[in-house]
Amino acid sequence: MEFLSSIVGLIPCFYDHTSKHTVYIRDLKKNLQALSKETVELNNLYEDVKARVEGAEQRQMMRRKEVGGWICEVEVMVTEVQEILQKGDQEIQKRCLGCCPRNCWSSYKIGKAVREKLVAVSGQIGKGHFDVVAEMLPRPLVDELPMEETVGSELAYGRICGFLKDPQVGIMGLYGMGGVGKTTLLKKIHNNFLPTSSDFDVVIWDVVSKPSNVEKIHKVLWNKLQLSRDGWECRSTKEKAAKILRVLKTKKFVLLLDDIRERLDLLEMGVPHPDAQNKSKIDVCRQMQAQESIKVECLSLEAAWTLFQKKVGEETLKSHPHILRLAKIVAKECKGLPLALVTVGRAMVGEKDPSNWDKVIQDLSKFPTEISGMEDELFNKLKVSYDRLSDNAIKSCFIHCSLFSEDVVIRIETLIEQWIGEGLLGEVHDIYEVRNQGHKIVKKLKHACLVESYSLREKWVVMHDVIHDMALWLYGECGKEKNKILVYNDVFRLKEAAKISELKETEKMSLWDQNLEKFPETLMCPNLKTLFVRRCHQLTKFSSGFFQFMPLIRVLNLACNDNLSELPIGIGELNDLRYLNLSSTRIRELPIELKNLKNLMILHLNSMQSPVTIPQDLISNLISLKLFSLWNTNILSRVETLLEELESLNDINHIRISISSALSLNRLKRSHKL
């Protein structure tokens, strides 16, 4: 019966043997071979195209949609072909005598499918010869910048975001002392454009540094704007700026410039000035040129502790019962400066011995450079602000500020007068003229955030503790000559240094010790030029030979030693002395030997704790005296005589004196000079 069935099945096949339908059955085997061969060719082409696409994608390119669609179609087609080839092979194996199908209808359907798929595969091969498989990705609005985690900057960040939305503010400036986090905050603003849609067409970041390189800025702008590089090298600076300007005028842009150290010309850069019409923004890490300036402050105690904890790590902080308490003291010693907190925090990772934490606390107050990373990671970075100062005179004026003890509020007039005494402001002809020069320097130091105004009182400045330590480090040749400048709050350290002759190289010395009763008999300081002895409330006098081995002293500040009652006669041998401040002491009589100070330019005797006797002819012999101040002080000698002596001085510019009698006032009125 099976054989008969096959014969019956053959009858339709012989009908109209030339019909196209019978071709599917007749050529099935040949078409299967052709399909298999074409499929191998398609697979090879697929692998080649896919390799080209993957290589392009590794180069941050994007596959073309046409190519992506072809790859997907081929992957589906290959699966279908494998299924058809399998069915075709099975059909061939079922044929009687190797040529007659058992079921013509089934053989016809398979043959037709094979033929159609052969045509489809050939078509895909024809479409798969691509000249270009991928294109450059469109430039993202911003390229994410690596940055430290921010802590405690929410207020400044919020203000900047507000200014970015304010059409009236085109240029914003961030300023603050080195290491306070200006760059990190600017990076946060930049990266904020990553996850959010923006109204801006382009966001540009550049680190300017010094000297400002317009060519470098042009290159950054050119690349970010994706302008053609044809003929770039042949263009002049002005031509590049003009081209960039034409493009930026058509865009709403944000330009973020970090580390600006000198004034920039926007037109020279090719940057149109932001205004309410173009609604573009420029944000700079510098106060200059800004319509709105935001000061980045040091962290609060709470935020500083949060940052410090993150850098040290929970494992270290919980490793011993005492470490948490000590760590809080260390964090407090960093005075809210993020760079200091990060540097010290990293140095303390894994430190589980409380005695070493105690040592760090001592080092932070006395020898901060002994802490790992303080020089390389902290002082060398903060030094950038110092390096930006325009000349050596300003740098020397900054270093002088470090002679004041940490946390001391510094009176600007006192500071400038001591600069005059040291000779940092050049030749002095008119005290008022030189004072103006000094005020300009103070302004520059404030602008560099190396000193800051004390509250709203523009007559005083303060220096951050870390900046103070850096200044001492700088004057000591970056830690190589630590004894060039000494600031001690404990005179015991001075006595120890004196024993081992460490003071021979000392040029500046500042001593503040409330418990001091007596100094060493003498100090061997052959190179000492500036000496502060202040707020030593138990000190009553110096030994007679105390100043004997300090021949080069120019500035001597003994103010606020409220129990100091006498001076050694040896003070009259300080021939180079130009500045002497005895204010708020209990000195009752000036030694007559002071008249030998022929180079003395500034003498302060303000708010003396006792009435003072000024020997006759002492003042008149101070032939270089330009400033004399006797404010809120009673003198036992006649004021009229003092006024006569002052009038006899040729170079006197400034006199500040309290007058309590009509006779003295009349004498002053009669003077043509005073």
TITI-74486 format. One record per residue (C-alpha): residue in one letter; x, y, z. Coordinates in pm, whole numbers, padded with zeros to 5 digits, always signed. Example, Ala and Ser with C-alpha at 12.3 -4.5 7.8 and 13.67 -1.06 7.14 Angstrom:
<nodes>
A+01230-00450+00780
S+01367-00106+00714
</nodes>
This chain:
<nodes>
M+00000+00000+00000
E+00291+00244+00080
F+00443+00183-00265
L+00101+00237-00429
S+00064+00563-00236
S+00395+00685-00370
I+00293+00600-00728
V-00035+00786-00685
G+00154+01078-00541
L+00373+01094-00847
I+00082+01144-01087
P+00038+01520-01018
C+00411+01562-01045
F+00421+01439-01401
Y+00139+01673-01493
D+00280+01980-01666
H+00642+01891-01579
T+00759+02222-01718
S+00545+02420-01470
K+00742+02661-01237
H+00594+02488-00938
T+00765+02165-01021
V+01099+02349-01029
Y+01085+02389-00651
I+01066+02009-00620
R+01310+01930-00897
D+01582+02182-00785
L+01541+02135-00411
K+01878+01965-00362
K+02063+02217-00580
N+01894+02511-00405
L+01977+02370-00063
Q+02343+02355-00161
A+02327+02712-00298
L+02149+02837+00016
S+02410+02676+00240
K+02688+02836+00039
E+02522+03180+00039
T+02458+03152+00410
V+02828+03092+00474
E+02908+03402+00268
L+02644+03604+00457
N+02786+03487+00791
N+03136+03592+00689
L+03010+03933+00580
Y+02814+03962+00907
E+03125+03890+01114
D+03326+04148+00919
V+03061+04418+00959
K+03010+04339+01326
A+03387+04359+01394
R+03401+04699+01221
V+03107+04822+01429
E+03252+04702+01758
G+03588+04861+01676
A+03416+05190+01598
E+03211+05176+01918
Q+03528+05126+02120
R+03643+05455+01969
Q+03328+05617+02111
M+03149+05614+01774
M+02784+05527+01719
R+02672+05256+01471
R+02452+05381+01191
K+02088+05279+01217
E+02101+05119+00872
V+02390+04900+00981
G+02227+04813+01312
G+01908+04712+01132
W+02098+04493+00883
I+02282+04314+01164
C+01954+04237+01341
E+01793+04113+01017
V+02089+03886+00942
E+02080+03736+01293
V+01710+03650+01249
M+01764+03526+00894
V+02049+03293+00985
T+01828+03123+01245
E+01551+03079+00987
V+01794+02946+00726
Q+01928+02681+00966
E+01573+02560+01026
I+01495+02548+00652
L+01819+02369+00569
Q+01742+02107+00830
K+01391+02047+00688
G+01527+02039+00335
D+01784+01776+00422
Q+01513+01563+00584
E+01295+01594+00273
I+01578+01480+00044
Q+01642+01177+00263
K+01272+01071+00237
R+01268+01056-00144
C+01219+00719-00316
L+01498+00607-00541
G+01676+00928-00437
C+01462+01147-00664
C+01091+01090-00612
P+00933+01269-00315
R+00698+01072-00096
N+00475+01380-00058
C+00485+01622-00347
W+00294+01892-00161
S+00533+01888+00132
S+00832+01881-00101
Y+00686+02169-00299
K+00643+02386+00014
I+00995+02319+00134
G+01140+02376-00209
K+00958+02704-00243
A+01077+02821+00103
V+01436+02727+00016
R+01422+02920-00309
E+01270+03230-00149
K+01522+03226+00135
L+01804+03190-00118
V+01686+03508-00287
A+01656+03683+00053
V+02006+03578+00162
S+02152+03699-00168
G+01970+04029-00112
Q+02116+04069+00236
I+02463+04002+00100
G+02408+04274-00153
K+02298+04521+00114
G+02582+04436+00356
H+02869+04610+00177
F+02879+04933+00381
D+03132+05208+00320
V+03063+05356+00665
V+02933+05150+00956
A+02950+05412+01238
E+02964+05786+01294
M+03108+06007+01564
L+02882+06037+01865
P+02730+06381+01912
R+02937+06562+02177
P+02766+06546+02518
L+02681+06875+02681
V+02959+06812+02933
D+03238+06561+02983
E+03226+06454+03348
L+03519+06583+03551
P+03667+06375+03836
M+03621+06548+04169
E+03629+06504+04545
E+03301+06470+04728
T+03175+06808+04846
V+03077+06868+05207
G+02928+07183+05354
S+02921+07386+05031
E+02545+07387+04989
L+02503+07761+05049
A+02759+07870+04790
Y+02635+07605+04547
G+02278+07725+04584
R+02379+08086+04522
I+02565+07991+04205
C+02266+07794+04076
G+02052+08098+04146
F+02284+08324+03948
L+02280+08077+03656
K+01906+08136+03634
D+01927+08513+03680
P+01924+08690+03339
Q+02080+09002+03491
V+02397+08821+03602
G+02637+08726+03323
I+02971+08679+03499
M+03005+08516+03842
G+03322+08484+04045
L+03425+08241+04318
Y+03695+08352+04558
G+03842+08232+04883
M+04170+08118+05033
G+04367+07835+04876
G+04242+07486+04958
V+03894+07603+05053
G+03728+07413+04767
K+03672+07664+04485
T+03777+07424+04209
T+03574+07139+04357
L+03266+07361+04373
L+03316+07475+04012
K+03348+07111+03903
K+03025+07031+04085
I+02849+07306+03890
H+02999+07168+03567
N+02901+06805+03635
N+02553+06914+03736
F+02476+06955+03365
L+02526+06576+03310
P+02200+06424+03441
T+01966+06713+03369
S+01831+06868+03054
S+01964+07218+03008
D+01863+07539+02842
F+02226+07589+02737
D+02363+07478+02402
V+02717+07419+02520
V+02905+07403+02852
I+03282+07469+02835
W+03546+07403+03102
D+03907+07522+03100
V+04190+07558+03351
V+04361+07888+03268
S+04661+07907+03509
K+04952+08144+03458
P+05062+08281+03224
S+04725+08294+03048
N+04758+08115+02714
V+04504+08249+02463
E+04609+07985+02210
K+04526+07709+02460
I+04189+07866+02538
H+04115+07893+02164
K+04193+07523+02120
V+03956+07426+02403
L+03676+07641+02260
W+03742+07517+01904
N+03723+07151+02009
K+03415+07195+02226
L+03231+07377+01948
Q+03339+07099+01704
L+03458+07345+01443
S+03640+07225+01132
R+04015+07193+01176
D+04084+07273+00812
G+04336+07555+00808
W+04336+07586+01189
E+04713+07607+01221
C+04733+07870+00948
R+04490+08108+01116
S+04616+08400+01322
T+04507+08449+01684
K+04266+08721+01576
E+04116+08503+01302
K+04059+08217+01546
A+03897+08454+01796
A+03673+08599+01523
K+03556+08254+01410
I+03487+08141+01769
L+03304+08467+01838
R+03075+08421+01535
V+02979+08072+01652
L+02935+08157+02022
K+02710+08450+01931
T+02460+08197+01794
K+02466+07984+02110
K+02357+08007+02469
F+02672+07896+02650
V+02822+07845+02995
L+03198+07905+03026
L+03363+07780+03347
L+03720+07905+03394
D+03932+07768+03678
D+04255+07901+03825
I+04249+08248+03667
R+04560+08431+03785
E+04546+08747+03575
R+04296+08957+03388
L+04147+08800+03075
D+04026+08983+02764
L+03703+08811+02658
L+03712+08948+02303
E+04071+08831+02260
M+03948+08484+02356
G+03658+08512+02112
V+03393+08508+02384
P+03097+08748+02362
H+03012+08929+02683
P+02713+08760+02852
D+02403+08977+02877
A+02028+08954+02921
Q+01983+08900+02544
N+02214+08604+02484
K+02153+08467+02837
S+02496+08305+02843
K+02703+08269+03163
I+03069+08286+03262
D+03175+08147+03600
V+03533+08202+03712
C+03748+08096+04007
R+03851+08452+04079
Q+03683+08764+04209
M+03795+08990+03924
Q+03572+09080+03628
A+03264+08938+03803
Q+02926+09106+03832
E+02850+08890+04134
S+03116+08740+04362
I+03068+08452+04601
K+03317+08387+04879
V+03379+08019+04947
E+03421+07996+05322
C+03594+07737+05538
L+03369+07461+05667
S+03170+07480+05986
L+03286+07261+06275
E+03013+07008+06199
A+03084+06990+05824
A+03459+06973+05887
W+03410+06675+06118
T+03190+06502+05858
L+03458+06542+05590
F+03736+06431+05825
Q+03542+06117+05927
K+03499+06018+05563
K+03870+06051+05492
V+03989+05866+05804
G+03732+05587+05783
E+03503+05425+06036
E+03736+05130+06099
T+04017+05356+06226
L+03787+05578+06432
K+03635+05278+06611
S+03963+05094+06662
H+04024+05239+07012
P+03794+05408+07268
H+04010+05725+07279
I+04061+05780+06908
L+03721+05935+06834
R+03781+06210+07090
L+04135+06273+06963
A+04019+06274+06602
K+03771+06551+06677
I+04056+06760+06820
V+04267+06697+06509
A+03978+06796+06283
K+03925+07112+06486
E+04295+07204+06447
C+04248+07209+06067
K+04022+07513+06117
G+03765+07411+05857
L+04004+07415+05559
P+03895+07125+05333
L+04240+07065+05184
A+04392+07040+05533
L+04114+06807+05651
V+04160+06581+05348
T+04542+06579+05376
V+04554+06507+05749
G+04261+06265+05727
R+04436+06056+05464
A+04755+06058+05669
M+04567+05912+05968
V+04398+05624+05784
G+04482+05302+05969
E+04641+05484+06265
K+04508+05292+06564
D+04755+05402+06832
P+04614+05691+07044
S+04967+05813+07127
N+05027+05885+06758
W+04705+06085+06744
D+04833+06286+07042
K+05157+06350+06855
V+04966+06478+06550
I+04777+06723+06772
Q+05109+06855+06902
D+05260+06866+06553
L+04966+07062+06413
S+05028+07335+06669
K+05410+07330+06655
F+05556+07127+06366
P+05283+07072+06103
T+05532+06968+05834
E+05612+06656+06039
I+05274+06515+05939
S+05275+06295+05629
G+05153+06478+05318
M+05146+06826+05471
E+05423+06961+05248
D+05339+06792+04917
E+04962+06774+04945
L+04889+07091+05140
F+05159+07359+05152
N+05276+07309+04794
K+04918+07351+04673
L+04848+07652+04893
K+05179+07801+04777
V+05014+07879+04442
S+04843+08182+04597
Y+05180+08303+04726
D+05347+08245+04390
R+05082+08460+04222
L+05188+08767+04420
S+05339+09010+04174
D+05676+09090+04337
N+05911+08993+04618
A+05821+09296+04831
I+05458+09184+04856
K+05571+08829+04931
S+05794+08958+05213
C+05506+09163+05351
F+05293+08848+05356
I+05563+08649+05539
H+05586+08927+05800
C+05219+08867+05888
S+05312+08523+06021
L+05508+08683+06307
F+05178+08745+06479
S+05065+08446+06680
E+04786+08227+06543
D+04434+08363+06600
V+04569+08714+06672
V+04381+09001+06509
I+04633+09228+06333
R+04594+09604+06316
I+04666+09713+05959
E+04841+10036+06058
T+05076+09842+06287
L+05145+09594+06011
I+05232+09864+05757
E+05454+10052+06001
Q+05648+09733+06073
W+05688+09677+05699
I+05835+10027+05686
G+06066+09935+05973
E+06190+09625+05795
G+06252+09828+05481
L+06003+09629+05275
L+05842+09941+05127
G+06162+10104+05006
E+06289+10450+05090
V+06059+10657+05312
H+06030+11027+05244
D+05664+11083+05327
I+05503+10852+05585
Y+05156+10905+05435
E+05270+10815+05086
V+05432+10494+05206
R+05125+10410+05412
N+04914+10432+05096
Q+05154+10191+04932
G+05113+09959+05232
H+04733+09972+05209
K+04755+09870+04842
I+04963+09568+04944
V+04710+09474+05213
K+04439+09493+04947
K+04640+09257+04723
L+04691+09012+05009
K+04318+09019+05078
H+04247+08968+04709
A+04474+08663+04713
C+04287+08547+05028
L+04614+08519+05217
V+04474+08750+05483
E+04111+08836+05551
S+03926+09131+05696
Y+03830+09086+06058
S+03452+09095+06064
L+03335+09427+05923
R+03628+09619+06071
E+03845+09721+05777
K+04119+09836+06014
W+04210+09480+06112
V+04302+09157+05936
V+04343+08793+06038
M+04539+08504+05893
H+04407+08148+05881
D+04613+07909+06093
V+04706+07687+05797
I+04811+07989+05588
H+05013+08104+05891
D+05193+07768+05904
M+05256+07780+05530
A+05413+08128+05559
L+05656+08004+05825
W+05736+07704+05606
L+05799+07927+05303
Y+06036+08162+05487
G+06224+07861+05616
E+06309+07765+05256
C+06016+07523+05237
G+06120+07352+05559
K+06493+07328+05484
E+06593+07610+05723
K+06330+07594+05995
N+06508+07835+06229
K+06509+08135+05992
I+06178+08240+06144
L+06056+08137+06490
V+05715+08198+06641
Y+05696+08056+06993
N+05411+08053+07241
D+05636+07873+07485
V+05968+08037+07569
F+06094+07705+07706
R+06142+07607+07343
L+06346+07925+07294
K+06573+07832+07585
E+06624+07486+07439
A+06707+07634+07098
A+06951+07880+07258
K+07140+07596+07427
I+07219+07426+07098
S+07293+07747+06909
E+06996+07709+06672
L+06936+08086+06677
K+07240+08188+06473
E+07047+08162+06148
T+06728+08321+06285
E+06621+08640+06105
K+06273+08689+06253
M+06153+08593+06599
S+05818+08629+06771
L+05761+08532+07136
W+05419+08514+07303
D+05411+08349+07646
Q+05167+08460+07913
N+05349+08262+08179
L+05698+08392+08107
E+05869+08568+08399
K+06225+08584+08276
F+06413+08556+07949
P+06757+08401+07904
E+07037+08643+07998
T+07127+08687+07633
L+07051+08536+07296
M+07308+08482+07022
C+07115+08610+06721
P+07369+08774+06487
N+07124+08776+06191
L+06808+08877+06376
K+06627+09171+06210
T+06280+09157+06365
L+06188+09073+06725
F+05843+09056+06877
V+05805+09002+07253
R+05434+09049+07322
R+05172+08962+07582
C+05428+08818+07820
H+05229+08943+08118
Q+05471+08815+08385
L+05777+08974+08225
T+05913+09271+08425
K+06252+09338+08266
F+06527+09217+08033
S+06880+09146+08146
S+07131+09424+08079
G+07299+09228+07798
F+06987+09087+07636
F+07026+09287+07312
Q+07406+09264+07305
F+07426+09002+07029
M+07143+09129+06809
P+07324+09401+06612
L+07100+09397+06303
I+06757+09446+06462
R+06536+09683+06264
V+06194+09614+06417
L+06141+09574+06793
N+05785+09530+06916
L+05753+09503+07296
A+05390+09614+07318
C+05132+09466+07556
N+05383+09339+07813
D+05184+09516+08082
N+05432+09449+08363
L+05750+09536+08174
S+05883+09829+08378
E+06233+09899+08246
L+06455+09865+07941
P+06823+09771+07943
I+07061+10052+07844
G+07197+09817+07577
I+06891+09898+07364
G+07071+10218+07267
E+07328+10012+07077
L+07076+09883+06821
N+07205+10118+06553
D+06988+09973+06274
L+06663+09999+06471
R+06391+10173+06266
Y+06071+10073+06452
L+06018+10062+06830
N+05683+09993+06996
L+05662+10017+07377
S+05284+10068+07397
S+05086+09921+07688
T+05394+09854+07900
R+05473+09979+08252
I+05800+10150+08159
R+05834+10461+08374
E+06136+10620+08213
L+06292+10592+07872
P+06666+10531+07893
I+06862+10831+07765
E+07063+10585+07552
L+06769+10575+07311
K+06899+10904+07168
N+07170+10701+06993
L+06910+10543+06764
K+06985+10767+06467
N+06791+10543+06223
L+06475+10518+06434
M+06178+10623+06218
I+05874+10512+06421
L+05826+10530+06800
H+05506+10422+06978
L+05436+10501+07345
N+05058+10458+07351
S+04839+10362+07649
M+05133+10327+07887
Q+05040+10165+08218
S+05233+10427+08418
P+05325+10794+08366
V+05643+10814+08159
T+05948+11032+08191
I+06110+11124+07860
P+06461+11263+07923
Q+06530+11605+07776
D+06700+11607+07434
L+06618+11242+07377
I+06353+11301+07110
S+06543+11583+06938
N+06834+11343+06879
L+06620+11096+06689
I+06704+11265+06360
S+06529+11008+06136
L+06202+11007+06330
K+05899+11035+06103
L+05618+10904+06324
F+05582+10967+06698
S+05275+10844+06886
L+05204+10923+07252
W+04832+10865+07261
N+04647+10811+07590
T+04971+10835+07788
N+05068+11069+08070
I+05422+11206+08069
L+05601+11353+08371
S+05813+11590+08164
R+05664+11910+08021
V+05460+11855+07706
E+05569+12196+07577
T+05933+12084+07585
L+05842+11765+07403
L+05661+11964+07133
E+05967+12188+07088
E+06189+11883+07040
L+05948+11732+06790
E+05936+12059+06600
S+06313+12056+06570
L+06307+11732+06371
N+06334+11782+05997
D+06171+11457+05883
I+05878+11427+06124
N+05553+11364+05930
H+05309+11229+06183
I+05258+11314+06552
R+04986+11163+06765
I+04979+11301+07118
S+04727+11356+07396
I+04714+11717+07517
S+04536+11800+07840
S+04644+12160+07911
A+04565+12490+07744
L+04934+12583+07760
S+05029+12281+07550
L+04746+12348+07307
N+04857+12709+07258
R+05213+12592+07204
L+05089+12357+06937
K+04885+12632+06769
R+05187+12861+06750
S+05390+12600+06566
H+05420+12646+06190
K+05532+12286+06147
L+05335+12066+06383
</nodes>
